[in-house]
Amino acid sequence: MPHQPNIVLCICDQLRPFEVGCYGNPVIRTPHLDRLAREGVRFELAVTNYPVCMAARSVLLSGQYNRTCTGGVSNVHYPRGPGAFLLPEYPAAGRPHLPDQTLPEALRDAGYATQVIGKWHIHSWPHDVGFEHYLIPRVPHCHTGQSFTEDGGPEFVPAGYSVDFEAERVERFLASQQGASQPFFLYYSISPPHCPLADAPEYYRAMYRPADIPLRPNVDLSRPLAEQDHWLKVYRWDFRYYNLHLPHTEHLPPFYGLRECIAEYYGMTTWMDACVGRMLAALDRTGLAGNTVVVFTSDHGDNLGSHGLVQKGGPNEESARIPLLVRYPGRLRPGVVTGSVASLVDVAPTLLELATGAVPDHMAGQSLRPALQDPHTGLPREHAFIETGDGVALRTPTHMAFVPRDPVSQEMAPAATLLFDLSDDPYETHNLAGSDVHAPVRRGMEQLIREWDRATPWMPAD
C-alpha cells in the first residue's frame, strides 16, 4: 500500500471561479485560496457534473454521476402549496442514495479516521456512507440560530454564526490529530457564499462597494431580472423569505439591486476564504500540513444575473464552472493545468489513488494524478459531462454543447440545442447549434454525449 497522507476535502457552496483572485478577479480578496493555488495545482477548467447542491455533493463523495448514485434526483424537496417547496432538514433514514461504496467508506476501510464538519445536504446520513463522526447543521442555508447534531446526538444551537463555529471545530479536530498514528479524512463543508447573503457579519456584508464590482459582460443591468424583487429577497434571506415569510424579509434595503446583491456575494466569498485560512493555519500550527492533501472546490456556480438568470441548474459557464485547487507539499508539482476539463466526479478516484492505490470499478471519474504530478501533462480524458434536470452537456477545453432529454422516456433529443465556441465567445452570446459551418463540431460532441448516455446506468427507482 502507498504512503497514506491525511486528506482534507474542503467544499464551499455556490462559488464560481470568476470570483476568486487566483482565477483572475482583480477585486475579490481571497488570499488563502490564492495561497493554495501558489503552493499546489490549480485546474483552470473545472466543472460540476450537476449544477445543484445535493446532486453535486452526491457525485463528489460517490465518484459516480448523479443518475447512478441518486437516480437523477436534483434536490430532494416536498410540496408546500402552489409554487412552494420545503427542503428536508435532515437526511433520510436508511440509504436512499449512494448505494455503492463511497469515498469515505473506501478510506475508512483502508484505515482512515473519517469526519464531517459543516453543511451536509446529501440524502443519506453521514454514518450510513462511511463517516465515523460528524457535526452537521439541521438547515442547509442558515448562519444564525442554526441547530446542529453531533454524531446523531441531541440538537444544540451554538452562539454566533454557524460558519465561525464550524471553523473553530475544524481547528479543534486538527489539533486532536497532532501526533496521531492513524491517517484522517476530513470533509469540511462551508456554506457561504450561498445565500442568505444578509445573514452574515456586517464586516463582510459591507466589505465591497457595489460600484467597484466588475460585472460579467453577459449581465445587462438595463433590463431587470424576471421576478427580480422575489429573487433578490431569496438571495438575501433564503428560506426565511420563501418558506417562513418572516416580515423583515418582505422589504429590500433602499436602492438595492443586482449590483448590491453581487457585492454582498463578494463579501460572503471573503468570509468563506477566511475560514479556509483558519484551516490552513491549523494545519501549519499542528505540523500536519506537510503530510496532508488539501482539495478545495465548490459544488456549482451562481448565475448572478448572467443571461438574465439567477442561482444555478443550467449547463452555462456561470452555473457549471467551479474552482479546483489541490495541494500536497513535496509530492505534487505546483502549477496550472490547462487544456483539460476536470470535474467533481474525478475527485474521489484521485484521492483514492493517492491514498490507497486502488479505485473501485464502479467509480466513473478519472484520476487527476497525471496532471497533479506534472501540470503540463493534462488528462487522458480532456472533456467532462454535465447533467441537468432536462438534458446532458459536454464541456471540452474549447466548446460546450447541450442535448435535451425527454422528461418521461429519458430519450436524448435528435440534436444539440446549444453549442458555444468558448474560445471566441467565452460569455456564450452566440448559439451555434444551427450553424452549418459548425455542424462537424456539433455532431462530434453529440456522439460523445450519446455514448456517455448509453454507458452510464441509472440507479433503479424506488
Buried (B, 14 or more C-beta within 10 A) or exposed (E): EEEBBBBBBBBBBBBBBBBBBBBEBEEBBBEBBBBBBEBBBBBBBBBBBBBBBBBBBBBBBBBBBBBBBBBBBBBBEEEEEEEEBEBBEBBBEEEBBBBBBBBBBBBBEBEBBBBBBBBBBBBBBBBBBBBBBBBBBBBBBBBBEBBBBBEEEEEEEBEEBBBBBBBBBBBEBBEEBEEEEEBBBBBBBBBBBBBBBBBBBEEBBEBBEBEEBEBBEBBBEEEEBEEBEEBBBBBBBBBBBBEEEEEEBEEBEEEBBBBBBBBBBBBBBBBBBBBBBBBBBBBEEBEBBEBBBBBBBBBBBBBBBBBBBBBBBBBBBBBBBBBBBBBBBEBBBBBEBBBBBBBBBBBBBBBBBBBBEEBBEBBBBBBBBBBBEBBEBBBEBBBBBBBBBBBBBBBBBBBBBBBBBEEEEEEBBEBBEBBBBBEEBEBBEEBBBEEEEBBEBBEBBBEBBEEBBEEBEEBEEE
